[in-house]
Amino acid sequence: MLARPLAVAGTWAVFGLSVLSTVTNALARSQPERYIGTPAALALAVTSMIVALG
């Protein structure tokens, strides 16, 4: 069945993009992006990792 491996790969892809987003938001020049975007991206990364591991 292809659905499960595809879902697992998709959740890991979301995790990887969320980590990348966290790093880029943390390095942004915009103060609101650093203070709002970084924690939001980090929360998405953590929750997507929990889903990927689960």
CHARMM internal coordinates of N, CA and C (Angstrom, degrees):
IC EDIT
DIST 1 N 1 CA 1.4397
DIST 1 CA 1 C 1.5293
ANGL 1 N 1 CA 1 C 108.91
DIST 1 C 2 N 1.3026
ANGL 1 CA 1 C 2 N 116.73
DIHE 1 N 1 CA 1 C 2 N 129.12
DIST 2 N 2 CA 1.4607
ANGL 1 C 2 N 2 CA 122.70
DIHE 1 CA 1 C 2 N 2 CA -173.47
DIST 2 CA 2 C 1.5266
ANGL 2 N 2 CA 2 C 112.63
DIHE 1 C 2 N 2 CA 2 C -86.99
DIST 2 C 3 N 1.3079
ANGL 2 CA 2 C 3 N 119.01
DIHE 2 N 2 CA 2 C 3 N -20.96
DIST 3 N 3 CA 1.4644
ANGL 2 C 3 N 3 CA 121.73
DIHE 2 CA 2 C 3 N 3 CA -172.95
DIST 3 CA 3 C 1.5307
ANGL 3 N 3 CA 3 C 112.09
DIHE 2 C 3 N 3 CA 3 C -62.73
DIST 3 C 4 N 1.3076
ANGL 3 CA 3 C 4 N 118.61
DIHE 3 N 3 CA 3 C 4 N -44.68
DIST 4 N 4 CA 1.4766
ANGL 3 C 4 N 4 CA 120.51
DIHE 3 CA 3 C 4 N 4 CA -177.25
DIST 4 CA 4 C 1.5316
ANGL 4 N 4 CA 4 C 112.24
DIHE 3 C 4 N 4 CA 4 C -65.63
DIST 4 C 5 N 1.3389
ANGL 4 CA 4 C 5 N 119.75
DIHE 4 N 4 CA 4 C 5 N -50.62
DIST 5 N 5 CA 1.4772
ANGL 4 C 5 N 5 CA 118.44
DIHE 4 CA 4 C 5 N 5 CA 178.63
DIST 5 CA 5 C 1.5334
ANGL 5 N 5 CA 5 C 112.49
DIHE 4 C 5 N 5 CA 5 C -61.21
DIST 5 C 6 N 1.3142
ANGL 5 CA 5 C 6 N 116.62
DIHE 5 N 5 CA 5 C 6 N -34.27
DIST 6 N 6 CA 1.4568
ANGL 5 C 6 N 6 CA 119.97
DIHE 5 CA 5 C 6 N 6 CA 178.93
DIST 6 CA 6 C 1.5303
ANGL 6 N 6 CA 6 C 110.59
DIHE 5 C 6 N 6 CA 6 C -68.60
DIST 6 C 7 N 1.3199
ANGL 6 CA 6 C 7 N 117.20
DIHE 6 N 6 CA 6 C 7 N -39.02
DIST 7 N 7 CA 1.4638
ANGL 6 C 7 N 7 CA 121.15
DIHE 6 CA 6 C 7 N 7 CA 177.78
DIST 7 CA 7 C 1.5263
ANGL 7 N 7 CA 7 C 110.84
DIHE 6 C 7 N 7 CA 7 C -66.58
DIST 7 C 8 N 1.3132
ANGL 7 CA 7 C 8 N 117.22
DIHE 7 N 7 CA 7 C 8 N -40.73
DIST 8 N 8 CA 1.4705
ANGL 7 C 8 N 8 CA 120.82
DIHE 7 CA 7 C 8 N 8 CA 178.56
DIST 8 CA 8 C 1.5248
ANGL 8 N 8 CA 8 C 110.07
DIHE 7 C 8 N 8 CA 8 C -64.22
DIST 8 C 9 N 1.3057
ANGL 8 CA 8 C 9 N 117.04
DIHE 8 N 8 CA 8 C 9 N -45.36
DIST 9 N 9 CA 1.4665
ANGL 8 C 9 N 9 CA 120.59
DIHE 8 CA 8 C 9 N 9 CA 178.42
DIST 9 CA 9 C 1.5271
ANGL 9 N 9 CA 9 C 110.76
DIHE 8 C 9 N 9 CA 9 C -63.02
DIST 9 C 10 N 1.3093
ANGL 9 CA 9 C 10 N 116.70
DIHE 9 N 9 CA 9 C 10 N -38.07
DIST 10 N 10 CA 1.4625
ANGL 9 C 10 N 10 CA 120.62
DIHE 9 CA 9 C 10 N 10 CA 178.68
DIST 10 CA 10 C 1.5122
ANGL 10 N 10 CA 10 C 112.74
DIHE 9 C 10 N 10 CA 10 C -65.52
DIST 10 C 11 N 1.3293
ANGL 10 CA 10 C 11 N 116.99
DIHE 10 N 10 CA 10 C 11 N -40.90
DIST 11 N 11 CA 1.4638
ANGL 10 C 11 N 11 CA 119.13
DIHE 10 CA 10 C 11 N 11 CA 179.65
DIST 11 CA 11 C 1.5327
ANGL 11 N 11 CA 11 C 111.06
DIHE 10 C 11 N 11 CA 11 C -68.86
DIST 11 C 12 N 1.3213
ANGL 11 CA 11 C 12 N 117.35
DIHE 11 N 11 CA 11 C 12 N -35.97
DIST 12 N 12 CA 1.4662
ANGL 11 C 12 N 12 CA 119.14
DIHE 11 CA 11 C 12 N 12 CA 175.76
DIST 12 CA 12 C 1.5288
ANGL 12 N 12 CA 12 C 111.11
DIHE 11 C 12 N 12 CA 12 C -68.37
DIST 12 C 13 N 1.3289
ANGL 12 CA 12 C 13 N 117.13
DIHE 12 N 12 CA 12 C 13 N -33.93
DIST 13 N 13 CA 1.4664
ANGL 12 C 13 N 13 CA 120.55
DIHE 12 CA 12 C 13 N 13 CA 176.47
DIST 13 CA 13 C 1.5321
ANGL 13 N 13 CA 13 C 110.31
DIHE 12 C 13 N 13 CA 13 C -65.58
DIST 13 C 14 N 1.3312
ANGL 13 CA 13 C 14 N 116.72
DIHE 13 N 13 CA 13 C 14 N -42.75
DIST 14 N 14 CA 1.4646
ANGL 13 C 14 N 14 CA 120.31
DIHE 13 CA 13 C 14 N 14 CA 176.73
DIST 14 CA 14 C 1.5257
ANGL 14 N 14 CA 14 C 110.16
DIHE 13 C 14 N 14 CA 14 C -62.08
DIST 14 C 15 N 1.3222
ANGL 14 CA 14 C 15 N 116.84
DIHE 14 N 14 CA 14 C 15 N -40.94
DIST 15 N 15 CA 1.4696
ANGL 14 C 15 N 15 CA 120.58
DIHE 14 CA 14 C 15 N 15 CA 177.56
DIST 15 CA 15 C 1.5317
ANGL 15 N 15 CA 15 C 110.56
DIHE 14 C 15 N 15 CA 15 C -60.65
DIST 15 C 16 N 1.3144
ANGL 15 CA 15 C 16 N 117.05
DIHE 15 N 15 CA 15 C 16 N -48.12
DIST 16 N 16 CA 1.4674
ANGL 15 C 16 N 16 CA 120.47
DIHE 15 CA 15 C 16 N 16 CA -179.14
DIST 16 CA 16 C 1.5221
ANGL 16 N 16 CA 16 C 112.47
DIHE 15 C 16 N 16 CA 16 C -61.34
DIST 16 C 17 N 1.3120
ANGL 16 CA 16 C 17 N 116.75
DIHE 16 N 16 CA 16 C 17 N -42.67
DIST 17 N 17 CA 1.4614
ANGL 16 C 17 N 17 CA 120.01
DIHE 16 CA 16 C 17 N 17 CA 178.55
DIST 17 CA 17 C 1.5290
ANGL 17 N 17 CA 17 C 111.20
DIHE 16 C 17 N 17 CA 17 C -67.88
DIST 17 C 18 N 1.3099
ANGL 17 CA 17 C 18 N 116.78
DIHE 17 N 17 CA 17 C 18 N -33.55
DIST 18 N 18 CA 1.4668
ANGL 17 C 18 N 18 CA 120.49
DIHE 17 CA 17 C 18 N 18 CA 178.22
DIST 18 CA 18 C 1.5310
ANGL 18 N 18 CA 18 C 110.92
DIHE 17 C 18 N 18 CA 18 C -68.10
DIST 18 C 19 N 1.3123
ANGL 18 CA 18 C 19 N 116.52
DIHE 18 N 18 CA 18 C 19 N -39.40
DIST 19 N 19 CA 1.4630
ANGL 18 C 19 N 19 CA 120.02
DIHE 18 CA 18 C 19 N 19 CA 176.58
DIST 19 CA 19 C 1.5293
ANGL 19 N 19 CA 19 C 109.91
DIHE 18 C 19 N 19 CA 19 C -64.17
DIST 19 C 20 N 1.3185
ANGL 19 CA 19 C 20 N 116.46
DIHE 19 N 19 CA 19 C 20 N -43.87
DIST 20 N 20 CA 1.4562
ANGL 19 C 20 N 20 CA 120.38
DIHE 19 CA 19 C 20 N 20 CA 177.62
DIST 20 CA 20 C 1.5280
ANGL 20 N 20 CA 20 C 110.77
DIHE 19 C 20 N 20 CA 20 C -61.55
DIST 20 C 21 N 1.3063
ANGL 20 CA 20 C 21 N 116.87
DIHE 20 N 20 CA 20 C 21 N -41.47
DIST 21 N 21 CA 1.4589
ANGL 20 C 21 N 21 CA 121.46
DIHE 20 CA 20 C 21 N 21 CA 177.67
DIST 21 CA 21 C 1.5249
ANGL 21 N 21 CA 21 C 111.53
DIHE 20 C 21 N 21 CA 21 C -64.13
DIST 21 C 22 N 1.3192
ANGL 21 CA 21 C 22 N 116.73
DIHE 21 N 21 CA 21 C 22 N -38.59
DIST 22 N 22 CA 1.4621
ANGL 21 C 22 N 22 CA 120.46
DIHE 21 CA 21 C 22 N 22 CA 178.06
DIST 22 CA 22 C 1.5286
ANGL 22 N 22 CA 22 C 110.73
DIHE 21 C 22 N 22 CA 22 C -61.65
DIST 22 C 23 N 1.3077
ANGL 22 CA 22 C 23 N 115.93
DIHE 22 N 22 CA 22 C 23 N -44.79
DIST 23 N 23 CA 1.4681
ANGL 22 C 23 N 23 CA 120.47
DIHE 22 CA 22 C 23 N 23 CA -179.57
DIST 23 CA 23 C 1.5299
ANGL 23 N 23 CA 23 C 110.74
DIHE 22 C 23 N 23 CA 23 C -65.28
DIST 23 C 24 N 1.3100
ANGL 23 CA 23 C 24 N 117.21
DIHE 23 N 23 CA 23 C 24 N -46.21
DIST 24 N 24 CA 1.4651
ANGL 23 C 24 N 24 CA 119.34
DIHE 23 CA 23 C 24 N 24 CA -178.23
DIST 24 CA 24 C 1.5236
ANGL 24 N 24 CA 24 C 111.51
DIHE 23 C 24 N 24 CA 24 C -67.67
DIST 24 C 25 N 1.3252
ANGL 24 CA 24 C 25 N 118.06
DIHE 24 N 24 CA 24 C 25 N -35.90
DIST 25 N 25 CA 1.4647
ANGL 24 C 25 N 25 CA 119.87
DIHE 24 CA 24 C 25 N 25 CA 176.32
DIST 25 CA 25 C 1.5266
ANGL 25 N 25 CA 25 C 110.78
DIHE 24 C 25 N 25 CA 25 C -66.95
DIST 25 C 26 N 1.3092
ANGL 25 CA 25 C 26 N 117.60
DIHE 25 N 25 CA 25 C 26 N -37.59
DIST 26 N 26 CA 1.4585
ANGL 25 C 26 N 26 CA 120.81
DIHE 25 CA 25 C 26 N 26 CA 179.73
DIST 26 CA 26 C 1.5293
ANGL 26 N 26 CA 26 C 111.39
DIHE 25 C 26 N 26 CA 26 C -66.68
DIST 26 C 27 N 1.3104
ANGL 26 CA 26 C 27 N 116.89
DIHE 26 N 26 CA 26 C 27 N -28.71
DIST 27 N 27 CA 1.4671
ANGL 26 C 27 N 27 CA 121.46
DIHE 26 CA 26 C 27 N 27 CA -179.18
DIST 27 CA 27 C 1.5271
ANGL 27 N 27 CA 27 C 113.41
DIHE 26 C 27 N 27 CA 27 C -94.10
DIST 27 C 28 N 1.3218
ANGL 27 CA 27 C 28 N 117.66
DIHE 27 N 27 CA 27 C 28 N 1.48
DIST 28 N 28 CA 1.4643
ANGL 27 C 28 N 28 CA 121.84
DIHE 27 CA 27 C 28 N 28 CA -176.30
DIST 28 CA 28 C 1.5212
ANGL 28 N 28 CA 28 C 111.25
DIHE 27 C 28 N 28 CA 28 C -68.15
DIST 28 C 29 N 1.3116
ANGL 28 CA 28 C 29 N 115.76
DIHE 28 N 28 CA 28 C 29 N 152.20
DIST 29 N 29 CA 1.4659
ANGL 28 C 29 N 29 CA 120.93
DIHE 28 CA 28 C 29 N 29 CA 177.03
DIST 29 CA 29 C 1.5260
ANGL 29 N 29 CA 29 C 111.28
DIHE 28 C 29 N 29 CA 29 C -77.90
DIST 29 C 30 N 1.3138
ANGL 29 CA 29 C 30 N 116.16
DIHE 29 N 29 CA 29 C 30 N -26.77
DIST 30 N 30 CA 1.4617
ANGL 29 C 30 N 30 CA 121.28
DIHE 29 CA 29 C 30 N 30 CA -177.39
DIST 30 CA 30 C 1.5309
ANGL 30 N 30 CA 30 C 110.60
DIHE 29 C 30 N 30 CA 30 C -74.50
DIST 30 C 31 N 1.3199
ANGL 30 CA 30 C 31 N 115.47
DIHE 30 N 30 CA 30 C 31 N 122.50
DIST 31 N 31 CA 1.4625
ANGL 30 C 31 N 31 CA 119.56
DIHE 30 CA 30 C 31 N 31 CA -179.19
DIST 31 CA 31 C 1.5309
ANGL 31 N 31 CA 31 C 112.60
DIHE 30 C 31 N 31 CA 31 C -63.65
DIST 31 C 32 N 1.3493
ANGL 31 CA 31 C 32 N 120.00
DIHE 31 N 31 CA 31 C 32 N -43.55
DIST 32 N 32 CA 1.4725
ANGL 31 C 32 N 32 CA 118.59
DIHE 31 CA 31 C 32 N 32 CA 177.14
DIST 32 CA 32 C 1.5292
ANGL 32 N 32 CA 32 C 112.89
DIHE 31 C 32 N 32 CA 32 C -61.80
DIST 32 C 33 N 1.3170
ANGL 32 CA 32 C 33 N 116.13
DIHE 32 N 32 CA 32 C 33 N -35.31
DIST 33 N 33 CA 1.4619
ANGL 32 C 33 N 33 CA 119.04
DIHE 32 CA 32 C 33 N 33 CA 178.62
DIST 33 CA 33 C 1.5239
ANGL 33 N 33 CA 33 C 111.26
DIHE 32 C 33 N 33 CA 33 C -65.98
DIST 33 C 34 N 1.3109
ANGL 33 CA 33 C 34 N 116.54
DIHE 33 N 33 CA 33 C 34 N -38.12
DIST 34 N 34 CA 1.4652
ANGL 33 C 34 N 34 CA 119.74
DIHE 33 CA 33 C 34 N 34 CA 177.44
DIST 34 CA 34 C 1.5149
ANGL 34 N 34 CA 34 C 111.71
DIHE 33 C 34 N 34 CA 34 C -68.18
DIST 34 C 35 N 1.3362
ANGL 34 CA 34 C 35 N 117.10
DIHE 34 N 34 CA 34 C 35 N -43.87
DIST 35 N 35 CA 1.4573
ANGL 34 C 35 N 35 CA 120.62
DIHE 34 CA 34 C 35 N 35 CA -173.22
DIST 35 CA 35 C 1.5232
ANGL 35 N 35 CA 35 C 114.41
DIHE 34 C 35 N 35 CA 35 C -83.94
DIST 35 C 36 N 1.3322
ANGL 35 CA 35 C 36 N 117.60
DIHE 35 N 35 CA 35 C 36 N -22.44
DIST 36 N 36 CA 1.4649
ANGL 35 C 36 N 36 CA 121.03
DIHE 35 CA 35 C 36 N 36 CA 179.29
DIST 36 CA 36 C 1.5252
ANGL 36 N 36 CA 36 C 111.06
DIHE 35 C 36 N 36 CA 36 C -108.48
DIST 36 C 37 N 1.3151
ANGL 36 CA 36 C 37 N 116.48
DIHE 36 N 36 CA 36 C 37 N -46.45
DIST 37 N 37 CA 1.4571
ANGL 36 C 37 N 37 CA 120.42
DIHE 36 CA 36 C 37 N 37 CA -176.32
DIST 37 CA 37 C 1.5174
ANGL 37 N 37 CA 37 C 114.64
DIHE 36 C 37 N 37 CA 37 C -69.97
DIST 37 C 38 N 1.3248
ANGL 37 CA 37 C 38 N 116.33
DIHE 37 N 37 CA 37 C 38 N -37.62
DIST 38 N 38 CA 1.4696
ANGL 37 C 38 N 38 CA 119.70
DIHE 37 CA 37 C 38 N 38 CA -178.74
DIST 38 CA 38 C 1.5272
ANGL 38 N 38 CA 38 C 112.58
DIHE 37 C 38 N 38 CA 38 C -64.19
DIST 38 C 39 N 1.3382
ANGL 38 CA 38 C 39 N 119.32
DIHE 38 N 38 CA 38 C 39 N -49.92
DIST 39 N 39 CA 1.4693
ANGL 38 C 39 N 39 CA 117.92
DIHE 38 CA 38 C 39 N 39 CA 177.97
DIST 39 CA 39 C 1.5285
ANGL 39 N 39 CA 39 C 113.25
DIHE 38 C 39 N 39 CA 39 C -64.76
DIST 39 C 40 N 1.3257
ANGL 39 CA 39 C 40 N 116.88
DIHE 39 N 39 CA 39 C 40 N -34.80
DIST 40 N 40 CA 1.4707
ANGL 39 C 40 N 40 CA 119.67
DIHE 39 CA 39 C 40 N 40 CA 178.64
DIST 40 CA 40 C 1.5288
ANGL 40 N 40 CA 40 C 110.53
DIHE 39 C 40 N 40 CA 40 C -65.65
DIST 40 C 41 N 1.3220
ANGL 40 CA 40 C 41 N 117.10
DIHE 40 N 40 CA 40 C 41 N -44.22
DIST 41 N 41 CA 1.4583
ANGL 40 C 41 N 41 CA 120.54
DIHE 40 CA 40 C 41 N 41 CA 178.67
DIST 41 CA 41 C 1.5207
ANGL 41 N 41 CA 41 C 111.22
DIHE 40 C 41 N 41 CA 41 C -66.93
DIST 41 C 42 N 1.3237
ANGL 41 CA 41 C 42 N 116.67
DIHE 41 N 41 CA 41 C 42 N -36.35
DIST 42 N 42 CA 1.4627
ANGL 41 C 42 N 42 CA 120.40
DIHE 41 CA 41 C 42 N 42 CA 178.01
DIST 42 CA 42 C 1.5302
ANGL 42 N 42 CA 42 C 110.50
DIHE 41 C 42 N 42 CA 42 C -66.04
DIST 42 C 43 N 1.3292
ANGL 42 CA 42 C 43 N 116.84
DIHE 42 N 42 CA 42 C 43 N -41.52
DIST 43 N 43 CA 1.4675
ANGL 42 C 43 N 43 CA 120.14
DIHE 42 CA 42 C 43 N 43 CA 177.52
DIST 43 CA 43 C 1.5232
ANGL 43 N 43 CA 43 C 110.71
DIHE 42 C 43 N 43 CA 43 C -62.20
DIST 43 C 44 N 1.3270
ANGL 43 CA 43 C 44 N 116.86
DIHE 43 N 43 CA 43 C 44 N -41.29
DIST 44 N 44 CA 1.4603
ANGL 43 C 44 N 44 CA 120.47
DIHE 43 CA 43 C 44 N 44 CA 177.45
DIST 44 CA 44 C 1.5260
ANGL 44 N 44 CA 44 C 110.51
DIHE 43 C 44 N 44 CA 44 C -64.35
DIST 44 C 45 N 1.3258
ANGL 44 CA 44 C 45 N 117.50
DIHE 44 N 44 CA 44 C 45 N -40.28
DIST 45 N 45 CA 1.4637
ANGL 44 C 45 N 45 CA 120.84
DIHE 44 CA 44 C 45 N 45 CA 179.54
DIST 45 CA 45 C 1.5393
ANGL 45 N 45 CA 45 C 110.85
DIHE 44 C 45 N 45 CA 45 C -63.65
DIST 45 C 46 N 1.3173
ANGL 45 CA 45 C 46 N 116.12
DIHE 45 N 45 CA 45 C 46 N -44.26
DIST 46 N 46 CA 1.4673
ANGL 45 C 46 N 46 CA 119.76
DIHE 45 CA 45 C 46 N 46 CA -178.42
DIST 46 CA 46 C 1.5214
ANGL 46 N 46 CA 46 C 110.46
DIHE 45 C 46 N 46 CA 46 C -65.97
DIST 46 C 47 N 1.3232
ANGL 46 CA 46 C 47 N 117.24
DIHE 46 N 46 CA 46 C 47 N -45.98
DIST 47 N 47 CA 1.4679
ANGL 46 C 47 N 47 CA 118.99
DIHE 46 CA 46 C 47 N 47 CA -178.81
DIST 47 CA 47 C 1.5310
ANGL 47 N 47 CA 47 C 111.94
DIHE 46 C 47 N 47 CA 47 C -67.94
DIST 47 C 48 N 1.3275
ANGL 47 CA 47 C 48 N 117.37
DIHE 47 N 47 CA 47 C 48 N -36.68
DIST 48 N 48 CA 1.4642
ANGL 47 C 48 N 48 CA 118.22
DIHE 47 CA 47 C 48 N 48 CA 178.29
DIST 48 CA 48 C 1.5296
ANGL 48 N 48 CA 48 C 110.90
DIHE 47 C 48 N 48 CA 48 C -70.05
DIST 48 C 49 N 1.3373
ANGL 48 CA 48 C 49 N 118.27
DIHE 48 N 48 CA 48 C 49 N -30.64
DIST 49 N 49 CA 1.4546
ANGL 48 C 49 N 49 CA 120.12
DIHE 48 CA 48 C 49 N 49 CA 175.64
DIST 49 CA 49 C 1.5227
ANGL 49 N 49 CA 49 C 110.10
DIHE 48 C 49 N 49 CA 49 C -68.28
DIST 49 C 50 N 1.3223
ANGL 49 CA 49 C 50 N 117.54
DIHE 49 N 49 CA 49 C 50 N -39.70
DIST 50 N 50 CA 1.4741
ANGL 49 C 50 N 50 CA 120.57
DIHE 49 CA 49 C 50 N 50 CA 177.50
DIST 50 CA 50 C 1.5241
ANGL 50 N 50 CA 50 C 110.26
DIHE 49 C 50 N 50 CA 50 C -61.15
DIST 50 C 51 N 1.3185
ANGL 50 CA 50 C 51 N 116.43
DIHE 50 N 50 CA 50 C 51 N -42.82
DIST 51 N 51 CA 1.4714
ANGL 50 C 51 N 51 CA 120.32
DIHE 50 CA 50 C 51 N 51 CA 178.23
DIST 51 CA 51 C 1.5260
ANGL 51 N 51 CA 51 C 110.63
DIHE 50 C 51 N 51 CA 51 C -65.05
DIST 51 C 52 N 1.3357
ANGL 51 CA 51 C 52 N 116.85
DIHE 51 N 51 CA 51 C 52 N -42.89
DIST 52 N 52 CA 1.4601
ANGL 51 C 52 N 52 CA 120.49
DIHE 51 CA 51 C 52 N 52 CA -178.14
DIST 52 CA 52 C 1.5332
ANGL 52 N 52 CA 52 C 111.71
DIHE 51 C 52 N 52 CA 52 C -65.07
DIST 52 C 53 N 1.3149
ANGL 52 CA 52 C 53 N 116.51
DIHE 52 N 52 CA 52 C 53 N -35.74
DIST 53 N 53 CA 1.4563
ANGL 52 C 53 N 53 CA 120.01
DIHE 52 CA 52 C 53 N 53 CA 179.67
DIST 53 CA 53 C 1.5295
ANGL 53 N 53 CA 53 C 112.69
DIHE 52 C 53 N 53 CA 53 C -78.45
DIST 53 C 54 N 1.3290
ANGL 53 CA 53 C 54 N 115.49
DIHE 53 N 53 CA 53 C 54 N -24.06
DIST 54 N 54 CA 1.4591
ANGL 53 C 54 N 54 CA 120.27
DIHE 53 CA 53 C 54 N 54 CA -173.72
DIST 54 CA 54 C 1.4611
ANGL 54 N 54 CA 54 C 114.15
DIHE 53 C 54 N 54 CA 54 C -76.11
END
COOR INIT
IC SEED 1 N 1 CA 1 C
IC BUILD
